[in-house]
Amino acid sequence: MTDTPPPLPARAGHEPDDPRATTSSHTTSPGTTPRSTGAPAARPAPVAGVVRRTAREAAYLVADFPLVVAAFCIAVTAVSGSAALITLPLFVPLAGIALRAAASGERLLQRRLLDHEVPEPVYAHDYPSTGSAAGDLVRRVTDPQTWLEMVWGLVGFVLGTVTFTLTVTFGAATVAGLTSPLWFPFVHAIPGYSGIAELLDLRPAFLIDLAVHVLTGVVSLPLLLLTTRLGSMAQSTLAGALIGNRGTADRYAALQHAHTAGQEAERESMRRLERDLHDGPQQGLVRLQMDLARAERLMETDPARAREILAGAGLTASSTLGELRALSRGIAPPLLVDRGLHAALQQLAASHPAQVTVRDEIGRRLPEQAETALYFAVSEGLANVAKHARASRVEVLLRTAPGAAEAVVTDDGVGGASIAKGHGLAGLQRRLDGVQGMLSVDSPEGGPTTLVARVPLAGAR
């Protein structure tokens, strides 16, 4: 890049100050003052562009009115129904569901008519379950986004009513006034018609009445432009602040939490793998090395004893190999990369002590991150079944959900599994947090146990 950039060509919608300016921006004639090379003034936007913009803004204000009325009715019902604490847990979650649908409609209108992208915030039920119905209910009742949308329903109704009324009034006056030369002669010819001119005894009555109509349209046009511009800005800004302002912050917090959880899960996995390698295969390999050294020393003096030691070394090698295979479950197998999640889970099921069936309702490859997370979730679930469940049959189901993929592990064991801190599944919850996934466990005493791991797919919310 040079210190002095070349002259810029004239942009669309602009005229250059001087055609010679594109040849030399510094050369001047003798005795003359250099001309200003500032940016040329922009010409007014074309009339067609203003018409299109006004029509879109007016369409937004008119179409948004039924939406804010519905949101107002929902908010009023929720607030009045929640006056008694005993009905609060019923009205607020139901109102949250309805208001979320209304907010989605508002986002759609702004995206289609105003080209505004309002971020979708994270709602209470988007987070993993707390593990108890009471905890989940408290989270939904105290969800700040639900209460913000109630405020939107109340305040947005007042603003929406004003903007809708002004838009319809000025819009009707503008259209009727500017098109009055087309329709007013027919109205004036109706027997018994009396206009303003006749009431005031002014002549010629027809021309005066027509002029009044046209003047009304001319005066209403700038008022319509001002109303649609300011009204759409005010209404969309209010809605964006209340139904989407937390979206960016919440998503950033969720991503930050996922990043931290992923790092913590990886560190814990590495510590556990290092500890297991030290306590298991490393000790077996040390013993194998010692046995082979002893057998080598006894090979000439006591061959029978040497053969006995070698037989024991073979058992040690087999045991160590089994321990390494067990530890490799914490590492993504090559089969997962080469042939996908279904084939990798089939291989995992074949080595499980219980009878495991794998059903795949997805039928396609998933993003690598999703496949890896679901593989580890199923692997941990099957390991938990083998250690604690005393189950004879296990079913693994792969299925899709809106914007996500799920792995469901169901066994007929004794139940009692939990994702609470201190249990084996708590580490799996942290691993799924690293990919913004969710884990839920339904495991009553006596069984059966159902573990559901959900992982969002790339490009989904």
C-alpha positions as a Markdown table, in Angstrom:
| # | Residue | x | y | z |
|---|---|---|---|---|
| 1 | Met | 0.0 | 0.0 | 0.0 |
| 2 | Thr | 1.4 | 3.4 | -1.0 |
| 3 | Asp | 1.3 | 6.5 | 1.2 |
| 4 | Thr | -0.7 | 8.5 | -1.3 |
| 5 | Pro | -3.6 | 6.4 | -2.6 |
| 6 | Pro | -4.9 | 6.9 | -6.2 |
| 7 | Pro | -8.0 | 9.0 | -6.7 |
| 8 | Leu | -11.2 | 7.1 | -6.1 |
| 9 | Pro | -13.6 | 6.6 | -9.0 |
| 10 | Ala | -17.0 | 8.2 | -8.7 |
| 11 | Arg | -19.4 | 6.0 | -6.7 |
| 12 | Ala | -22.8 | 5.0 | -7.9 |
| 13 | Gly | -25.2 | 7.9 | -7.2 |
| 14 | His | -22.4 | 10.5 | -7.0 |
| 15 | Glu | -20.9 | 12.8 | -9.6 |
| 16 | Pro | -17.2 | 13.7 | -9.6 |
| 17 | Asp | -16.4 | 17.4 | -8.8 |
| 18 | Asp | -14.2 | 17.7 | -11.9 |
| 19 | Pro | -13.4 | 15.1 | -14.6 |
| 20 | Arg | -9.8 | 16.2 | -14.5 |
| 21 | Ala | -9.6 | 15.3 | -10.8 |
| 22 | Thr | -9.3 | 11.7 | -11.7 |
| 23 | Thr | -6.2 | 12.4 | -13.7 |
| 24 | Ser | -4.3 | 14.5 | -11.2 |
| 25 | Ser | -5.5 | 15.4 | -7.7 |
| 26 | His | -2.7 | 17.9 | -7.0 |
| 27 | Thr | -2.0 | 19.7 | -10.3 |
| 28 | Thr | -3.3 | 23.3 | -10.5 |
| 29 | Ser | -3.2 | 25.9 | -13.2 |
| 30 | Pro | -0.9 | 28.9 | -12.6 |
| 31 | Gly | -2.5 | 31.7 | -10.6 |
| 32 | Thr | -5.5 | 29.6 | -9.6 |
| 33 | Thr | -6.6 | 28.4 | -6.2 |
| 34 | Pro | -6.7 | 24.6 | -5.8 |
| 35 | Arg | -10.3 | 23.3 | -5.8 |
| 36 | Ser | -11.6 | 21.4 | -2.9 |
| 37 | Thr | -11.4 | 17.7 | -3.4 |
| 38 | Gly | -13.9 | 16.8 | -0.6 |
| 39 | Ala | -16.5 | 14.1 | -1.0 |
| 40 | Pro | -19.3 | 15.2 | -3.3 |
| 41 | Ala | -22.7 | 15.7 | -1.8 |
| 42 | Ala | -25.0 | 12.7 | -2.1 |
| 43 | Arg | -28.1 | 13.2 | -4.3 |
| 44 | Pro | -31.5 | 12.5 | -2.7 |
| 45 | Ala | -32.6 | 9.0 | -2.7 |
| 46 | Pro | -34.8 | 8.1 | -5.8 |
| 47 | Val | -38.5 | 8.5 | -5.3 |
| 48 | Ala | -39.0 | 4.8 | -6.0 |
| 49 | Gly | -36.7 | 3.9 | -3.1 |
| 50 | Val | -38.6 | 6.2 | -0.7 |
| 51 | Val | -41.9 | 4.7 | -1.8 |
| 52 | Arg | -40.7 | 1.1 | -1.3 |
| 53 | Arg | -39.2 | 1.9 | 2.1 |
| 54 | Thr | -42.3 | 3.7 | 3.2 |
| 55 | Ala | -44.5 | 0.8 | 2.0 |
| 56 | Arg | -42.4 | -1.7 | 3.9 |
| 57 | Glu | -42.4 | 0.4 | 7.1 |
| 58 | Ala | -46.2 | 0.9 | 6.9 |
| 59 | Ala | -46.7 | -2.8 | 6.3 |
| 60 | Tyr | -44.6 | -3.5 | 9.4 |
| 61 | Leu | -46.6 | -1.1 | 11.6 |
| 62 | Val | -49.9 | -2.5 | 10.3 |
| 63 | Ala | -48.9 | -6.2 | 10.5 |
| 64 | Asp | -47.3 | -5.7 | 13.9 |
| 65 | Phe | -50.5 | -4.3 | 15.5 |
| 66 | Pro | -52.3 | -7.7 | 15.9 |
| 67 | Leu | -49.1 | -9.1 | 17.3 |
| 68 | Val | -48.7 | -6.5 | 20.0 |
| 69 | Val | -52.4 | -6.8 | 20.8 |
| 70 | Ala | -51.9 | -10.5 | 21.3 |
| 71 | Ala | -48.8 | -9.9 | 23.4 |
| 72 | Phe | -50.7 | -7.4 | 25.5 |
| 73 | Cys | -53.5 | -9.8 | 26.2 |
| 74 | Ile | -51.0 | -12.5 | 27.2 |
| 75 | Ala | -49.1 | -10.2 | 29.5 |
| 76 | Val | -52.2 | -8.8 | 31.2 |
| 77 | Thr | -53.5 | -12.3 | 31.7 |
| 78 | Ala | -50.2 | -13.4 | 33.2 |
| 79 | Val | -49.8 | -10.4 | 35.5 |
| 80 | Ser | -53.3 | -10.6 | 36.8 |
| 81 | Gly | -53.3 | -14.3 | 37.1 |
| 82 | Ser | -50.0 | -14.2 | 39.0 |
| 83 | Ala | -51.3 | -11.8 | 41.6 |
| 84 | Ala | -51.9 | -14.8 | 43.8 |
| 85 | Leu | -48.7 | -16.6 | 44.6 |
| 86 | Ile | -50.4 | -19.9 | 44.3 |
| 87 | Thr | -51.2 | -19.3 | 40.6 |
| 88 | Leu | -47.8 | -17.8 | 39.8 |
| 89 | Pro | -46.1 | -21.1 | 38.9 |
| 90 | Leu | -48.9 | -21.8 | 36.4 |
| 91 | Phe | -49.5 | -18.5 | 34.6 |
| 92 | Val | -45.9 | -17.3 | 34.2 |
| 93 | Pro | -44.5 | -20.4 | 32.4 |
| 94 | Leu | -47.6 | -20.6 | 30.1 |
| 95 | Ala | -47.3 | -16.9 | 29.4 |
| 96 | Gly | -43.6 | -17.4 | 28.6 |
| 97 | Ile | -44.4 | -20.0 | 26.0 |
| 98 | Ala | -47.0 | -17.8 | 24.3 |
| 99 | Leu | -44.9 | -14.7 | 24.5 |
| 100 | Arg | -42.0 | -16.6 | 23.0 |
| 101 | Ala | -44.2 | -17.4 | 20.0 |
| 102 | Ala | -45.2 | -13.7 | 19.7 |
| 103 | Ala | -41.6 | -12.6 | 20.0 |
| 104 | Ser | -40.7 | -15.0 | 17.2 |
| 105 | Gly | -43.3 | -13.4 | 15.0 |
| 106 | Glu | -41.9 | -10.0 | 15.8 |
| 107 | Arg | -38.4 | -11.1 | 14.8 |
| 108 | Leu | -39.8 | -12.5 | 11.5 |
| 109 | Leu | -41.6 | -9.2 | 10.7 |
| 110 | Gln | -38.5 | -7.2 | 11.3 |
| 111 | Arg | -36.3 | -9.5 | 9.3 |
| 112 | Arg | -38.7 | -9.7 | 6.3 |
| 113 | Leu | -40.0 | -6.0 | 6.2 |
| 114 | Leu | -37.2 | -4.0 | 7.9 |
| 115 | Asp | -34.1 | -6.1 | 7.2 |
| 116 | His | -33.4 | -6.1 | 10.9 |
| 117 | Glu | -31.9 | -9.1 | 12.6 |
| 118 | Val | -33.1 | -9.4 | 16.2 |
| 119 | Pro | -31.0 | -12.0 | 18.1 |
| 120 | Glu | -32.9 | -14.7 | 19.8 |
| 121 | Pro | -32.1 | -14.8 | 23.5 |
| 122 | Val | -31.5 | -17.9 | 25.6 |
| 123 | Tyr | -34.6 | -19.0 | 27.5 |
| 124 | Ala | -34.8 | -20.9 | 30.8 |
| 125 | His | -35.7 | -24.2 | 29.2 |
| 126 | Asp | -32.7 | -23.9 | 26.8 |
| 127 | Tyr | -30.4 | -24.7 | 29.8 |
| 128 | Pro | -29.8 | -28.2 | 31.0 |
| 129 | Ser | -32.3 | -29.5 | 33.6 |
| 130 | Thr | -31.5 | -28.9 | 37.2 |
| 131 | Gly | -32.3 | -32.5 | 38.0 |
| 132 | Ser | -35.6 | -31.7 | 39.8 |
| 133 | Ala | -39.0 | -30.6 | 38.7 |
| 134 | Ala | -39.2 | -27.9 | 41.4 |
| 135 | Gly | -35.8 | -26.4 | 40.3 |
| 136 | Asp | -36.9 | -26.3 | 36.7 |
| 137 | Leu | -40.2 | -24.7 | 37.6 |
| 138 | Val | -38.4 | -22.0 | 39.7 |
| 139 | Arg | -36.1 | -21.3 | 36.8 |
| 140 | Arg | -39.0 | -20.8 | 34.4 |
| 141 | Val | -40.9 | -18.6 | 36.8 |
| 142 | Thr | -37.9 | -16.4 | 37.4 |
| 143 | Asp | -36.7 | -16.4 | 33.8 |
| 144 | Pro | -35.8 | -12.7 | 33.1 |
| 145 | Gln | -36.5 | -13.0 | 29.4 |
| 146 | Thr | -40.1 | -14.0 | 30.1 |
| 147 | Trp | -40.6 | -10.9 | 32.2 |
| 148 | Leu | -38.9 | -8.6 | 29.6 |
| 149 | Glu | -41.3 | -9.9 | 27.0 |
| 150 | Met | -44.2 | -9.1 | 29.4 |
| 151 | Val | -42.9 | -5.6 | 29.5 |
| 152 | Trp | -42.8 | -5.6 | 25.7 |
| 153 | Gly | -46.4 | -6.8 | 25.6 |
| 154 | Leu | -47.6 | -3.9 | 27.9 |
| 155 | Val | -45.5 | -1.0 | 26.5 |
| 156 | Gly | -45.5 | -2.2 | 22.9 |
| 157 | Phe | -49.3 | -2.2 | 22.9 |
| 158 | Val | -49.4 | 1.5 | 23.7 |
| 159 | Leu | -46.8 | 2.4 | 21.2 |
| 160 | Gly | -48.2 | 0.0 | 18.6 |
| 161 | Thr | -51.7 | 1.5 | 19.0 |
| 162 | Val | -50.4 | 5.0 | 18.4 |
| 163 | Thr | -48.3 | 4.1 | 15.4 |
| 164 | Phe | -51.0 | 1.9 | 13.8 |
| 165 | Thr | -53.7 | 4.6 | 14.2 |
| 166 | Leu | -51.4 | 7.4 | 12.7 |
| 167 | Thr | -50.2 | 5.1 | 9.9 |
| 168 | Val | -53.8 | 4.1 | 8.9 |
| 169 | Thr | -55.1 | 7.7 | 9.2 |
| 170 | Phe | -52.3 | 9.4 | 7.2 |
| 171 | Gly | -52.1 | 6.5 | 4.8 |
| 172 | Ala | -55.8 | 6.6 | 3.9 |
| 173 | Ala | -55.8 | 10.4 | 3.7 |
| 174 | Thr | -52.7 | 10.4 | 1.4 |
| 175 | Val | -54.0 | 7.7 | -1.0 |
| 176 | Ala | -57.6 | 9.2 | -1.0 |
| 177 | Gly | -56.3 | 12.7 | -1.5 |
| 178 | Leu | -53.8 | 12.1 | -4.3 |
| 179 | Thr | -56.1 | 9.8 | -6.2 |
| 180 | Ser | -59.2 | 12.1 | -5.8 |
| 181 | Pro | -59.0 | 13.3 | -9.4 |
| 182 | Leu | -59.9 | 9.7 | -10.4 |
| 183 | Trp | -62.8 | 9.0 | -8.1 |
| 184 | Phe | -64.2 | 12.4 | -6.9 |
| 185 | Pro | -66.1 | 13.2 | -10.2 |
| 186 | Phe | -68.1 | 10.1 | -9.7 |
| 187 | Val | -68.8 | 10.9 | -6.0 |
| 188 | His | -69.7 | 14.5 | -6.8 |
| 189 | Ala | -72.3 | 13.3 | -9.4 |
| 190 | Ile | -74.2 | 11.3 | -6.8 |
| 191 | Pro | -77.6 | 13.0 | -6.3 |
| 192 | Gly | -77.8 | 14.8 | -2.9 |
| 193 | Tyr | -74.0 | 15.0 | -2.4 |
| 194 | Ser | -73.0 | 18.0 | -0.5 |
| 195 | Gly | -69.3 | 18.9 | -0.1 |
| 196 | Ile | -67.5 | 21.5 | 1.9 |
| 197 | Ala | -67.8 | 24.1 | -0.8 |
| 198 | Glu | -71.6 | 23.8 | -0.9 |
| 199 | Leu | -71.9 | 23.8 | 2.8 |
| 200 | Leu | -69.9 | 27.1 | 2.8 |
| 201 | Asp | -71.7 | 28.3 | -0.3 |
| 202 | Leu | -68.5 | 28.6 | -2.3 |
| 203 | Arg | -68.3 | 28.4 | -6.1 |
| 204 | Pro | -67.2 | 26.6 | -8.2 |
| 205 | Ala | -68.1 | 23.8 | -5.7 |
| 206 | Phe | -66.6 | 20.9 | -7.7 |
| 207 | Leu | -63.2 | 22.5 | -8.1 |
| 208 | Ile | -63.0 | 23.7 | -4.5 |
| 209 | Asp | -63.9 | 20.3 | -3.1 |
| 210 | Leu | -61.4 | 18.6 | -5.4 |
| 211 | Ala | -58.7 | 21.0 | -4.4 |
| 212 | Val | -59.4 | 20.3 | -0.7 |
| 213 | His | -59.1 | 16.6 | -1.3 |
| 214 | Val | -55.8 | 17.0 | -3.2 |
| 215 | Leu | -54.4 | 19.4 | -0.6 |
| 216 | Thr | -55.3 | 16.9 | 2.1 |
| 217 | Gly | -53.4 | 14.2 | 0.3 |
| 218 | Val | -50.4 | 16.5 | -0.2 |
| 219 | Val | -50.3 | 17.5 | 3.5 |
| 220 | Ser | -50.8 | 13.9 | 4.7 |
| 221 | Leu | -47.9 | 12.6 | 2.5 |
| 222 | Pro | -45.0 | 14.1 | 4.5 |
| 223 | Leu | -46.9 | 13.2 | 7.8 |
| 224 | Leu | -47.2 | 9.6 | 6.5 |
| 225 | Leu | -43.5 | 9.5 | 5.7 |
| 226 | Leu | -42.6 | 10.9 | 9.1 |
| 227 | Thr | -44.9 | 8.6 | 10.9 |
| 228 | Thr | -43.8 | 5.4 | 9.2 |
| 229 | Arg | -40.1 | 6.3 | 9.6 |
| 230 | Leu | -40.1 | 7.4 | 13.2 |
| 231 | Gly | -42.8 | 4.9 | 14.2 |
| 232 | Ser | -41.1 | 1.9 | 12.7 |
| 233 | Met | -37.8 | 3.0 | 14.3 |
| 234 | Ala | -39.3 | 3.4 | 17.7 |
| 235 | Gln | -41.4 | 0.2 | 17.6 |
| 236 | Ser | -38.6 | -2.0 | 16.3 |
| 237 | Thr | -36.0 | -0.5 | 18.7 |
| 238 | Leu | -38.3 | -1.1 | 21.7 |
| 239 | Ala | -39.0 | -4.7 | 20.6 |
| 240 | Gly | -35.4 | -5.4 | 19.9 |
| 241 | Ala | -34.3 | -4.0 | 23.3 |
| 242 | Leu | -36.8 | -6.2 | 25.2 |
| 243 | Ile | -37.0 | -9.4 | 23.2 |
| 244 | Gly | -33.5 | -9.6 | 21.8 |
| 245 | Asn | -31.1 | -7.3 | 23.7 |
| 246 | Arg | -30.1 | -10.1 | 26.0 |
| 247 | Gly | -29.5 | -12.4 | 23.1 |
| 248 | Thr | -25.9 | -11.4 | 22.4 |
| 249 | Ala | -24.9 | -11.2 | 26.0 |
| 250 | Asp | -26.5 | -14.6 | 26.9 |
| 251 | Arg | -25.0 | -16.3 | 23.9 |
| 252 | Tyr | -21.6 | -14.9 | 24.7 |
| 253 | Ala | -22.0 | -16.1 | 28.3 |
| 254 | Ala | -23.1 | -19.5 | 27.1 |
| 255 | Leu | -20.2 | -19.8 | 24.7 |
| 256 | Gln | -17.8 | -18.7 | 27.5 |
| 257 | His | -19.3 | -21.3 | 29.8 |
| 258 | Ala | -19.0 | -24.0 | 27.2 |
| 259 | His | -15.4 | -23.1 | 26.5 |
| 260 | Thr | -14.5 | -23.2 | 30.2 |
| 261 | Ala | -16.4 | -26.5 | 30.7 |
| 262 | Gly | -14.7 | -28.0 | 27.7 |
| 263 | Gln | -11.3 | -27.1 | 29.0 |
| 264 | Glu | -12.1 | -28.4 | 32.4 |
| 265 | Ala | -13.5 | -31.7 | 31.0 |
| 266 | Glu | -10.4 | -32.1 | 28.9 |
| 267 | Arg | -8.0 | -31.5 | 31.8 |
| 268 | Glu | -10.0 | -33.9 | 34.0 |
| 269 | Ser | -9.9 | -36.5 | 31.2 |
| 270 | Met | -6.1 | -36.1 | 30.8 |
| 271 | Arg | -5.6 | -36.4 | 34.6 |
| 272 | Arg | -7.8 | -39.5 | 34.8 |
| 273 | Leu | -6.1 | -41.1 | 31.8 |
| 274 | Glu | -2.6 | -40.4 | 33.2 |
| 275 | Arg | -3.7 | -41.8 | 36.6 |
| 276 | Asp | -5.2 | -44.9 | 35.0 |
| 277 | Leu | -2.2 | -45.5 | 32.8 |
| 278 | His | 0.1 | -45.2 | 35.8 |
| 279 | Asp | -2.0 | -47.5 | 38.0 |
| 280 | Gly | -2.9 | -50.1 | 35.4 |
| 281 | Pro | -1.0 | -50.7 | 32.1 |
| 282 | Gln | 2.2 | -49.1 | 33.3 |
| 283 | Gln | 2.4 | -51.4 | 36.3 |
| 284 | Gly | 1.6 | -54.4 | 34.1 |
| 285 | Leu | 4.3 | -53.4 | 31.6 |
| 286 | Val | 6.9 | -53.1 | 34.4 |
| 287 | Arg | 5.9 | -56.5 | 35.8 |
| 288 | Leu | 6.1 | -57.9 | 32.2 |
| 289 | Gln | 9.6 | -56.5 | 31.8 |
| 290 | Met | 10.7 | -58.0 | 35.1 |
| 291 | Asp | 9.2 | -61.4 | 34.2 |
| 292 | Leu | 10.9 | -61.5 | 30.9 |
| 293 | Ala | 14.3 | -60.6 | 32.5 |
| 294 | Arg | 13.9 | -63.4 | 35.0 |
| 295 | Ala | 12.9 | -65.9 | 32.3 |
| 296 | Glu | 16.0 | -64.9 | 30.3 |
| 297 | Arg | 18.2 | -65.5 | 33.3 |
| 298 | Leu | 16.6 | -68.9 | 34.1 |
| 299 | Met | 16.5 | -70.1 | 30.5 |
| 300 | Glu | 19.7 | -72.1 | 30.7 |
| 301 | Thr | 19.7 | -73.1 | 34.4 |
| 302 | Asp | 16.0 | -73.9 | 34.9 |
| 303 | Pro | 14.1 | -74.1 | 31.6 |
| 304 | Ala | 10.9 | -75.4 | 33.3 |
| 305 | Arg | 10.8 | -72.4 | 35.6 |
| 306 | Ala | 11.5 | -70.1 | 32.7 |
| 307 | Arg | 8.6 | -71.5 | 30.7 |
| 308 | Glu | 6.3 | -71.0 | 33.7 |
| 309 | Ile | 7.4 | -67.4 | 34.1 |
| 310 | Leu | 6.9 | -66.8 | 30.3 |
| 311 | Ala | 3.3 | -68.3 | 30.6 |
| 312 | Gly | 2.6 | -65.8 | 33.4 |
| 313 | Ala | 4.1 | -63.0 | 31.3 |
| 314 | Gly | 1.6 | -63.9 | 28.5 |
| 315 | Leu | -1.3 | -63.6 | 30.9 |
| 316 | Thr | 0.1 | -60.2 | 32.2 |
| 317 | Ala | 0.4 | -59.0 | 28.6 |
| 318 | Ser | -3.2 | -60.1 | 27.8 |
| 319 | Ser | -4.4 | -58.3 | 31.0 |
| 320 | Thr | -2.5 | -55.1 | 30.1 |
| 321 | Leu | -3.9 | -55.2 | 26.6 |
| 322 | Gly | -7.4 | -55.4 | 28.0 |
| 323 | Glu | -6.7 | -52.4 | 30.3 |
| 324 | Leu | -5.4 | -50.4 | 27.4 |
| 325 | Arg | -8.5 | -51.3 | 25.3 |
| 326 | Ala | -10.7 | -50.1 | 28.2 |
| 327 | Leu | -8.8 | -46.8 | 28.5 |
| 328 | Ser | -9.0 | -46.3 | 24.7 |
| 329 | Arg | -12.8 | -45.8 | 25.2 |
| 330 | Gly | -11.9 | -42.3 | 26.3 |
| 331 | Ile | -10.2 | -41.6 | 22.9 |
| 332 | Ala | -12.1 | -41.3 | 19.7 |
| 333 | Pro | -11.6 | -44.6 | 17.7 |
| 334 | Pro | -10.5 | -44.4 | 14.0 |
| 335 | Leu | -13.7 | -46.2 | 13.1 |
| 336 | Leu | -15.7 | -43.1 | 14.3 |
| 337 | Val | -13.7 | -40.9 | 11.9 |
| 338 | Asp | -13.8 | -43.4 | 9.0 |
| 339 | Arg | -17.3 | -44.8 | 9.1 |
| 340 | Gly | -19.3 | -42.6 | 11.4 |
| 341 | Leu | -21.1 | -42.8 | 14.7 |
| 342 | His | -23.4 | -45.8 | 14.0 |
| 343 | Ala | -20.5 | -48.1 | 13.1 |
| 344 | Ala | -18.4 | -46.9 | 16.1 |
| 345 | Leu | -21.3 | -47.6 | 18.5 |
| 346 | Gln | -21.8 | -51.1 | 16.9 |
| 347 | Gln | -18.2 | -51.9 | 17.7 |
| 348 | Leu | -18.6 | -50.5 | 21.2 |
| 349 | Ala | -21.7 | -52.5 | 21.8 |
| 350 | Ala | -20.1 | -55.8 | 20.7 |
| 351 | Ser | -17.6 | -55.7 | 23.6 |
| 352 | His | -20.2 | -54.8 | 26.3 |
| 353 | Pro | -21.2 | -57.5 | 28.8 |
| 354 | Ala | -24.9 | -56.9 | 28.4 |
| 355 | Gln | -26.9 | -57.4 | 25.2 |
| 356 | Val | -26.8 | -54.0 | 23.4 |
| 357 | Thr | -28.8 | -53.0 | 20.4 |
| 358 | Val | -28.1 | -49.9 | 18.4 |
| 359 | Arg | -30.8 | -48.1 | 16.3 |
| 360 | Asp | -30.0 | -45.2 | 14.0 |
| 361 | Glu | -32.9 | -43.0 | 13.0 |
| 362 | Ile | -30.6 | -40.2 | 11.7 |
| 363 | Gly | -29.3 | -42.1 | 8.7 |
| 364 | Arg | -26.5 | -39.7 | 7.8 |
| 365 | Arg | -23.1 | -38.4 | 9.0 |
| 366 | Leu | -23.2 | -35.7 | 11.5 |
| 367 | Pro | -20.6 | -32.9 | 12.1 |
| 368 | Glu | -17.4 | -34.3 | 13.6 |
| 369 | Gln | -17.8 | -32.4 | 16.8 |
| 370 | Ala | -21.4 | -33.8 | 17.3 |
| 371 | Glu | -20.4 | -37.4 | 16.5 |
| 372 | Thr | -17.5 | -37.3 | 18.9 |
| 373 | Ala | -19.6 | -35.8 | 21.7 |
| 374 | Leu | -22.4 | -38.4 | 21.2 |
| 375 | Tyr | -19.9 | -41.2 | 21.0 |
| 376 | Phe | -18.4 | -40.3 | 24.4 |
| 377 | Ala | -21.8 | -39.8 | 25.9 |
| 378 | Val | -22.9 | -43.3 | 24.8 |
| 379 | Ser | -19.5 | -44.8 | 25.8 |
| 380 | Glu | -19.8 | -43.3 | 29.3 |
| 381 | Gly | -23.4 | -44.4 | 29.6 |
| 382 | Leu | -22.6 | -48.0 | 28.6 |
| 383 | Ala | -19.6 | -48.0 | 31.1 |
| 384 | Asn | -22.0 | -46.8 | 33.8 |
| 385 | Val | -24.4 | -49.6 | 33.0 |
| 386 | Ala | -21.6 | -52.2 | 33.1 |
| 387 | Lys | -20.4 | -50.9 | 36.5 |
| 388 | His | -23.6 | -50.2 | 38.4 |
| 389 | Ala | -26.8 | -51.1 | 36.6 |
| 390 | Arg | -26.7 | -54.9 | 36.6 |
| 391 | Ala | -28.7 | -54.8 | 33.4 |
| 392 | Ser | -29.2 | -57.6 | 30.9 |
| 393 | Arg | -30.4 | -55.5 | 27.9 |
| 394 | Val | -29.4 | -52.0 | 26.7 |
| 395 | Glu | -30.8 | -50.1 | 23.8 |
| 396 | Val | -29.0 | -47.2 | 22.1 |
| 397 | Leu | -31.1 | -44.9 | 19.9 |
| 398 | Leu | -29.8 | -42.2 | 17.7 |
| 399 | Arg | -32.4 | -39.6 | 16.6 |
| 400 | Thr | -32.8 | -36.0 | 15.5 |
| 401 | Ala | -34.4 | -33.2 | 17.4 |
| 402 | Pro | -35.1 | -29.6 | 16.3 |
| 403 | Gly | -31.6 | -28.2 | 15.6 |
| 404 | Ala | -29.9 | -31.0 | 17.5 |
| 405 | Ala | -29.0 | -34.7 | 17.5 |
| 406 | Glu | -29.8 | -37.0 | 20.4 |
| 407 | Ala | -28.4 | -40.3 | 21.8 |
| 408 | Val | -30.7 | -42.2 | 24.1 |
| 409 | Val | -29.4 | -45.0 | 26.2 |
| 410 | Thr | -32.0 | -47.2 | 28.0 |
| 411 | Asp | -31.3 | -50.2 | 30.2 |
| 412 | Asp | -33.3 | -52.6 | 32.3 |
| 413 | Gly | -31.1 | -52.3 | 35.4 |
| 414 | Val | -31.6 | -51.4 | 39.0 |
| 415 | Gly | -31.8 | -47.6 | 38.4 |
| 416 | Gly | -30.6 | -44.9 | 40.8 |
| 417 | Ala | -28.3 | -43.1 | 38.3 |
| 418 | Ser | -27.8 | -39.4 | 38.9 |
| 419 | Ile | -25.8 | -36.5 | 37.3 |
| 420 | Ala | -25.4 | -34.9 | 40.7 |
| 421 | Lys | -21.9 | -33.9 | 41.7 |
| 422 | Gly | -19.9 | -36.9 | 42.9 |
| 423 | His | -21.5 | -39.3 | 40.6 |
| 424 | Gly | -19.9 | -40.8 | 37.4 |
| 425 | Leu | -22.2 | -39.0 | 35.0 |
| 426 | Ala | -21.2 | -35.5 | 36.3 |
| 427 | Gly | -18.1 | -35.7 | 34.2 |
| 428 | Leu | -20.2 | -36.5 | 31.1 |
| 429 | Gln | -22.3 | -33.4 | 31.9 |
| 430 | Arg | -19.2 | -31.2 | 31.9 |
| 431 | Arg | -18.0 | -32.8 | 28.6 |
| 432 | Leu | -21.4 | -32.0 | 27.0 |
| 433 | Asp | -21.3 | -28.5 | 28.4 |
| 434 | Gly | -18.2 | -28.0 | 26.3 |
| 435 | Val | -20.2 | -28.3 | 23.1 |
| 436 | Gln | -23.3 | -26.5 | 24.5 |
| 437 | Gly | -25.0 | -29.9 | 24.8 |
| 438 | Met | -27.5 | -31.1 | 27.4 |
| 439 | Leu | -27.8 | -34.3 | 29.5 |
| 440 | Ser | -30.9 | -35.6 | 31.2 |
| 441 | Val | -31.2 | -38.8 | 33.2 |
| 442 | Asp | -34.5 | -40.5 | 34.3 |
| 443 | Ser | -33.5 | -43.3 | 36.6 |
| 444 | Pro | -36.0 | -44.3 | 39.4 |
| 445 | Glu | -35.0 | -46.8 | 41.9 |
| 446 | Gly | -35.7 | -50.3 | 40.4 |
| 447 | Gly | -35.2 | -49.0 | 36.9 |
| 448 | Pro | -35.4 | -48.6 | 34.0 |
| 449 | Thr | -32.8 | -45.9 | 33.4 |
| 450 | Thr | -33.0 | -43.6 | 30.4 |
| 451 | Leu | -30.1 | -41.3 | 29.6 |
| 452 | Val | -30.5 | -38.6 | 26.9 |
| 453 | Ala | -27.6 | -36.7 | 25.5 |
| 454 | Arg | -28.4 | -33.8 | 23.2 |
| 455 | Val | -25.8 | -32.0 | 21.0 |
| 456 | Pro | -26.6 | -28.9 | 18.9 |
| 457 | Leu | -25.8 | -29.3 | 15.2 |
| 458 | Ala | -23.7 | -26.7 | 13.3 |
| 459 | Gly | -25.7 | -23.8 | 12.0 |
| 460 | Ala | -28.7 | -24.5 | 14.3 |
| 461 | Arg | -29.6 | -22.2 | 17.2 |
